Amino acid sequence: PCQIDSPRNYTYRGALSIMAIYVFLRINNLIKFLLNFLYLFFLTLIISGAVGNEQVADFFRMETFGFDHWFEFEFDKPTENYGNWTHLIFLGFVSLFLLLSDRQKEYIRRLDFMWKRQLKKDQEEAQQIKMVNK
């Protein structure tokens, strides 16, 4: 369960912010990607403890998303905890999914626009042929 003071709660809030960038902003995909990259960069600084204090990094290590086994290597000490990075992996997956779906939506919108333009052109040609045949 996601408690109020849970690290997952803050990660879900971050995912909602990323969704707001991709869903509600009607700007170029490159600008959306840059905004998302900057947002993830600042979240990386905050979650890793590089900005602020080390207590923030310890807070995000408390609860993981289950990706922490990706960071287990033979030469690591068993006491090392990479739990805070699992939040960034989750947000990275959310960002990648939203980027791909946004690109697909843009492609479908452009294709629909081209089909409507082609239909209008064909209708005008049919109207002209109809006038010529009268």
C-alpha positions as CSV (number, residue, x, y, z in Angstrom):
1,P,0.0,0.0,0.0
2,C,1.1,3.6,-0.7
3,Q,1.2,5.5,2.6
4,I,1.3,9.3,2.8
5,D,4.9,9.4,3.9
6,S,6.0,6.7,1.5
7,P,8.8,7.2,-1.0
8,R,6.5,5.5,-3.6
9,N,4.0,8.3,-3.1
10,Y,6.5,10.9,-4.1
11,T,7.6,8.8,-7.1
12,Y,4.0,8.4,-8.2
13,R,3.6,12.2,-7.9
14,G,6.7,12.5,-10.2
15,A,5.1,10.1,-12.7
16,L,1.9,12.3,-12.7
17,S,4.0,15.4,-13.4
18,I,5.6,13.6,-16.3
19,M,2.2,12.6,-17.6
20,A,1.1,16.2,-17.3
21,I,4.0,17.3,-19.5
22,Y,3.2,14.8,-22.2
23,V,-0.6,14.9,-22.1
24,F,-1.5,18.6,-21.6
25,L,1.3,20.5,-23.3
26,R,0.7,21.0,-27.0
27,I,4.2,21.7,-28.0
28,N,6.9,20.0,-30.1
29,N,8.0,16.5,-29.0
30,L,11.6,17.6,-28.8
31,I,10.7,20.4,-26.3
32,K,8.6,17.9,-24.3
33,F,11.5,15.5,-24.3
34,L,13.9,18.3,-23.1
35,L,11.4,19.3,-20.3
36,N,11.2,15.7,-19.3
37,F,14.9,15.2,-19.3
38,L,15.4,18.3,-17.1
39,Y,12.8,17.1,-14.7
40,L,14.4,13.6,-14.4
41,F,17.8,15.2,-14.0
42,F,16.6,17.3,-11.1
43,L,14.8,14.4,-9.6
44,T,18.1,12.4,-9.9
45,L,19.9,15.1,-8.0
46,I,17.3,15.2,-5.3
47,I,16.8,11.4,-4.9
48,S,20.5,10.7,-4.9
49,G,21.1,13.2,-2.2
50,A,23.4,15.4,-4.2
51,V,21.1,18.4,-3.6
52,G,19.8,18.9,-0.1
53,N,20.8,16.5,2.6
54,E,21.6,12.8,2.8
55,Q,18.3,12.1,4.7
56,V,16.4,12.4,1.4
57,A,18.5,9.7,-0.2
58,D,17.9,7.5,2.9
59,F,14.2,8.2,2.7
60,F,14.0,6.9,-0.9
61,R,16.1,3.9,0.0
62,M,13.4,2.8,2.5
63,E,11.0,1.4,-0.1
64,T,11.8,0.2,-3.6
65,F,10.0,-0.8,-6.8
66,G,11.8,-4.2,-7.0
67,F,14.4,-3.2,-9.5
68,D,17.2,-3.1,-6.9
69,H,18.4,-6.6,-8.0
70,W,19.6,-5.0,-11.2
71,F,22.3,-3.3,-9.2
72,E,23.6,-6.3,-7.4
73,F,27.1,-7.2,-8.5
74,E,29.6,-9.7,-7.2
75,F,32.1,-7.1,-6.1
76,D,29.5,-5.0,-4.1
77,K,29.3,-5.1,-0.4
78,P,26.0,-6.8,0.7
79,T,25.3,-3.8,2.9
80,E,25.0,-1.4,0.0
81,N,21.5,-0.3,-0.8
82,Y,20.6,1.0,-4.3
83,G,16.9,1.4,-3.5
84,N,16.8,5.1,-4.4
85,W,17.8,4.3,-7.9
86,T,14.8,2.1,-8.4
87,H,12.5,5.1,-8.2
88,L,14.4,6.7,-11.1
89,I,14.2,3.5,-13.2
90,F,10.4,3.5,-12.6
91,L,10.2,7.1,-13.7
92,G,12.4,6.4,-16.7
93,F,10.1,3.6,-17.8
94,V,7.1,5.9,-17.4
95,S,8.9,8.6,-19.4
96,L,9.8,6.2,-22.2
97,F,6.3,4.9,-22.4
98,L,4.7,8.3,-22.6
99,L,7.3,9.5,-25.1
100,L,6.5,6.6,-27.4
101,S,2.8,6.9,-27.0
102,D,3.0,10.7,-27.7
103,R,5.0,10.1,-30.8
104,Q,2.4,7.6,-32.0
105,K,-0.5,10.1,-31.3
106,E,1.3,12.8,-33.2
107,Y,1.9,10.4,-36.2
108,I,-1.8,9.4,-36.2
109,R,-2.9,13.1,-36.1
110,R,-0.6,13.9,-39.0
111,L,-1.9,10.9,-41.0
112,D,-5.5,12.0,-40.3
113,F,-4.7,15.5,-41.4
114,M,-3.1,14.2,-44.7
115,W,-6.1,11.9,-45.3
116,K,-8.6,14.8,-44.8
117,R,-6.5,16.9,-47.2
118,Q,-6.4,14.1,-49.8
119,L,-10.2,13.6,-49.4
120,K,-10.9,17.3,-49.9
121,K,-8.7,17.3,-53.0
122,D,-10.4,14.2,-54.4
123,Q,-13.8,15.7,-53.8
124,E,-12.8,18.9,-55.6
125,E,-11.5,16.9,-58.6
126,A,-14.7,14.9,-58.6
127,Q,-16.8,18.1,-58.5
128,Q,-14.8,19.5,-61.5
129,I,-15.2,16.3,-63.5
130,K,-18.9,16.4,-62.7
131,M,-19.1,20.0,-64.0
132,V,-17.2,19.1,-67.2
133,N,-19.4,16.1,-67.9
134,K,-22.6,18.2,-67.8
